[in-house]
Amino acid sequence: MNENTTIPATQSTWRTFAGVFNPALRVFVLLSIVCGLLYPLLVTAIAQIVFPHEANGSLVEQKGKVVGSELIGQPFSDPRYLWGRPSATSPQPYNAVNSGGSNLGPTNPALADAVKSRIEALRAANPAQTGPVPQDLVTASASGLDPHISPEAAAYQIARIASVRGLPVEQVRAIIAKHTQGPDLGIFGETRVNVLQVNLELDALKP
């Protein structure tokens, strides 16, 4: 080739493009494999080995059958059971597919009416309690899935549960205490009672 021969502009542009595109493509493929395949597999494997219960949804089983999750609440309205926090999810309470709150502001009449109605229902179901109704029994959480209530909310219902089931008050109190969890690592979150676990143990008692 003559030294004075010049490379066509299109060929020069292609070589420049290829010189930039090929390394970028290799990096893209490499990162896709590492971040999109290897890393998730590694994290999943570690979780299954170290935290198998949590990694599989913290499911609660009874007689070999899954009856719920420690992380998602369930609606209880029978006076024999501990009642959980209200849920504003739709179309039914504690709908994990449609997690969310009511988005009603503190001055919204609809919220005031809902709280008033819940207070009246709780007072009617717990006539032995004359003090203030715990806040978490009349207001929904932001997620609508909260499986816990405060120890105060659980204590508010002890007399009713004991009376309906014919159990000593101290026995119901002991079951609630058994399923009361403190803050994670001693500092994260609040002391709480798992409603589903309490109700399952109550049902497991001999009549």
C-alpha positions in Angstrom: 0.0 0.0 0.0 1.2 3.5 -0.9 2.3 5.4 2.2 0.2 8.3 1.0 -3.0 6.2 0.8 -5.6 7.3 3.4 -8.1 5.1 5.2 -11.7 5.8 4.2 -13.6 7.8 6.7 -16.3 5.1 7.2 -13.6 2.5 7.9 -11.9 4.7 10.4 -15.1 5.4 12.1 -15.9 1.7 12.4 -12.6 0.9 13.9 -13.0 3.7 16.4 -16.5 2.4 17.3 -15.4 -1.2 17.5 -12.5 -0.2 19.7 -14.9 1.4 22.2 -17.9 -1.0 21.8 -16.0 -4.3 22.2 -14.5 -3.5 25.7 -17.8 -2.0 26.8 -19.7 -5.1 25.7 -17.2 -7.4 27.5 -17.6 -5.4 30.7 -21.4 -5.5 30.4 -21.4 -9.2 30.0 -19.0 -9.8 32.9 -20.9 -7.5 35.2 -24.2 -9.1 34.2 -22.8 -12.5 35.1 -21.3 -11.4 38.4 -24.0 -9.1 39.6 -27.0 -10.7 38.0 -26.2 -14.4 38.5 -23.2 -15.2 40.7 -23.9 -12.6 43.5 -27.6 -13.4 43.9 -26.8 -17.1 44.0 -24.1 -16.6 46.6 -26.4 -14.4 48.8 -29.2 -16.9 48.5 -27.0 -19.8 49.4 -25.6 -18.0 52.4 -29.1 -17.1 53.5 -30.4 -20.6 53.2 -27.5 -22.0 55.2 -27.3 -19.3 58.0 -30.9 -18.0 58.2 -33.1 -20.7 56.5 -36.3 -19.7 58.5 -36.0 -16.0 57.7 -34.9 -16.6 54.1 -38.1 -18.6 53.4 -40.5 -16.0 54.6 -40.5 -16.7 58.4 -43.4 -19.1 57.8 -45.3 -20.5 60.7 -46.3 -24.2 60.5 -48.7 -26.2 62.6 -49.0 -30.0 62.2 -47.0 -29.8 59.0 -49.3 -27.1 57.4 -48.3 -23.5 56.8 -50.7 -21.3 58.8 -49.1 -17.9 58.2 -46.0 -15.9 58.5 -44.3 -14.1 61.5 -44.0 -11.1 59.3 -47.6 -10.6 58.1 -50.6 -10.1 60.3 -53.9 -11.8 60.0 -57.4 -10.6 60.8 -58.8 -11.8 64.2 -62.2 -10.7 65.4 -63.3 -13.6 67.5 -63.3 -12.7 71.2 -61.3 -15.9 72.0 -58.3 -14.5 70.2 -55.8 -11.7 70.6 -56.7 -8.9 68.1 -54.1 -7.3 66.0 -53.6 -3.9 64.6 -56.2 -2.7 62.1 -55.2 -3.0 58.4 -56.2 -0.6 55.6 -55.1 -2.8 52.7 -57.6 -3.6 50.0 -59.6 -5.6 48.9 -59.1 -7.4 52.2 -57.1 -6.7 55.4 -53.4 -7.7 55.5 -53.2 -8.1 51.8 -49.5 -8.5 51.2 -49.9 -7.8 47.4 -51.4 -4.4 48.1 -49.4 -3.2 51.2 -50.2 0.4 52.2 -51.9 2.6 54.7 -55.1 4.5 54.5 -53.4 7.8 53.8 -56.0 9.7 55.8 -54.7 12.8 57.5 -55.2 13.5 61.3 -57.9 16.0 60.5 -59.8 13.8 58.1 -63.3 13.1 59.4 -63.2 9.6 57.9 -60.2 8.7 60.1 -61.9 10.2 63.2 -65.0 8.1 62.5 -63.0 4.9 62.0 -61.1 5.4 65.2 -64.3 6.2 67.1 -65.9 3.0 65.8 -62.9 0.9 66.7 -62.8 2.3 70.2 -66.5 1.6 70.7 -66.0 -2.0 69.5 -63.0 -2.6 71.8 -64.8 -1.1 74.8 -67.8 -3.3 74.1 -65.6 -6.4 73.7 -63.5 -5.6 76.8 -65.9 -4.3 79.4 -63.5 -5.0 82.2 -61.1 -2.3 80.8 -62.0 1.2 81.8 -58.7 2.9 80.9 -57.6 4.4 77.6 -57.6 2.2 74.5 -54.1 1.6 73.3 -53.4 3.6 70.1 -52.2 0.7 68.0 -55.5 -1.1 68.4 -57.4 1.7 66.7 -55.0 3.0 64.0 -53.6 1.1 61.0 -49.9 0.9 60.3 -48.3 2.4 57.2 -47.8 -1.1 55.7 -51.1 -2.6 56.7 -49.3 -5.8 57.4 -48.0 -5.3 60.9 -48.1 -8.7 62.7 -47.3 -7.2 66.1 -49.0 -5.1 68.7 -47.6 -3.4 71.8 -47.5 -5.1 75.2 -50.0 -2.6 76.4 -52.4 -3.5 73.6 -52.0 -7.2 74.4 -52.5 -6.6 78.1 -55.7 -4.7 77.3 -57.2 -7.9 76.0 -56.1 -10.4 78.6 -59.2 -10.3 80.8 -61.5 -10.9 77.8 -59.5 -13.8 76.4 -59.2 -15.5 79.8 -63.0 -15.1 80.4 -64.1 -16.4 77.1 -61.7 -19.4 77.1 -62.2 -20.1 80.8 -58.5 -19.7 81.5 -56.6 -18.1 84.4 -55.6 -14.6 83.7 -52.0 -15.4 84.6 -51.9 -18.2 82.1 -52.9 -15.9 79.3 -50.5 -13.3 80.5 -47.7 -15.9 80.5 -48.4 -16.9 76.9 -48.3 -13.3 75.8 -45.0 -12.8 77.7 -43.6 -15.9 75.9 -44.2 -14.3 72.5 -43.0 -10.8 73.4 -39.9 -9.7 71.6 -37.6 -6.8 72.7 -35.9 -4.4 70.3 -33.6 -6.1 67.8 -30.0 -6.1 69.1 -31.4 -4.2 72.1 -31.7 -0.9 70.2 -33.7 -1.3 66.9 -37.4 -1.2 67.1 -39.7 -1.5 70.0 -41.0 -4.2 72.3 -43.7 -6.1 70.6 -46.1 -9.1 70.8 -46.6 -11.5 67.8 -50.4 -11.9 67.5 -50.4 -15.0 65.4 -48.0 -16.9 67.7 -50.1 -16.1 70.8 -53.3 -17.2 69.1 -51.8 -20.5 67.9 -50.6 -21.3 71.4 -54.0 -20.4 72.9 -55.6 -22.8 70.4 -53.1 -25.5 71.3 -54.2 -25.6 74.9 -56.3 -28.5 76.0 -60.0 -27.5 76.3 
